[in-house]
Amino acid sequence: MRNSLFLKVYLTLLASLVVVALASAVFVRLSHDEEDRGWGTRRDAFIAAMLPADAGMEETQTVLARLSEAFDADITIFTTDGSVIASVGAPLSFAAPDDKPGFRRGEHRRHLSTRLPDGRVVVARLGGDFFFGPPRANPLVWLVLIAVVTGLVAWPVVRHLTGRLERLRRGVEQWGGGDLALRVPVEGGDEVAAVAASFNRAAERIESLVAAHRSLLANASHELRSPLARLRMASELHEAEPSETRRREILRNLSELDELVEEILLASRLDHAGTVELADEVDLLALAAEEGARHGVEVTGEAAMVKGDARLLGRLVRNLVQNALRHGAPPVSVKISRHGGAIELAVRDHGPGIAEAERERVFEPFYRPSGRSEQAGGWGLGLALVRQIAERHGASVRQETSAGGGARFIVTFPAKHG
């Protein structure tokens, strides 16, 4: 497989084994050469001691006979010019001492040639290994065998590791092709498994974001149809018979459209930004009083400073007040209070309230509470934006039923914001 990670890893392992084998062969060869030189020196000293220069011919012949019998050897002693001095066994030809001992083609006995201190040359054809050092197996053969065994053992290990990576790659490619529900298997507990788990978490997050955006687009399209239809009808009627009532209806629908588009853009911006820079010190009571004066709502409580974005916090208060006026009943009130260091912003109305089963769902984009007709309109993005803005400021928002009836929305800023 071209560009296969398995082949890359496996071939890298084999190449490493080859480098180790070659380096080991060089070191073994060097050490053997040194050992052979030491052995050759001791061997030559032994032969010189056994065949001293002052020994007579009879003594020399006796020593040769004993050596021949002991080592199953044919031995001949030559002068420096190649003349035979003494011989035992089959006759041998003169060989210079520089020739290395070894097997000859077609024979099973090795030859030795060494020069004695007095200039004589001893040539022997031996069946044993005494004069050649201890027998050794070829180190390259052992290194090749080790490399082959290691390669065979490494194959399933590397195949298992790269197989997991390949399955992860195929899963990512399939997910990137549009199968957002796909999750890759998490196998093992190493780094590959950690990557798979991280991918699954990211895939889940992205899938939820895409689903949320699709839902937002679908709901926004649905919500935009009503004011657009009313606007078109009012425009046609006003064109046929102009009146102040129809003009106001047109302006109201345009305002509703503008507000809805602004909320969609703000929700998208908050999703994209992820975090909000909390750089301003905002007086929550003053902010609530400003919104209360704009909508004719009573604001009470104590001054409380929170750290955040004044524009977003103003939008949070405005959405809560507008939601209470639109879906609750007067009187609507806003209260700022402290509880154990935490700051609470509470907006209360005296309407029918919200069923307990729907207290969390009202914060979903474009959620329409049960029992409300489409003509009455949904709750748009108002409360969804309230939750988004609160969370970006480290706050929480909840809804509860007031003791005297109606709904009460409470935004709690933790103590660190006070």
PyMOL commands that set and color helices and strands:
alter all, ss='L'
color gray80, all
select helices_A, chain A and resi 5-50+57-71+130-132+139-176+191-240+244-273+284-295+310-327+356-358+361-363+374-376+382-392+415-417
alter helices_A, ss='H'
color red, helices_A
select strands_A, chain A and resi 74-78+84-88+110-115+121-126+280-283+298-301+305-308+333-339+342-348+396-401+407-413
alter strands_A, ss='S'
color yellow, strands_A
deselect
rebuild
show_as cartoon
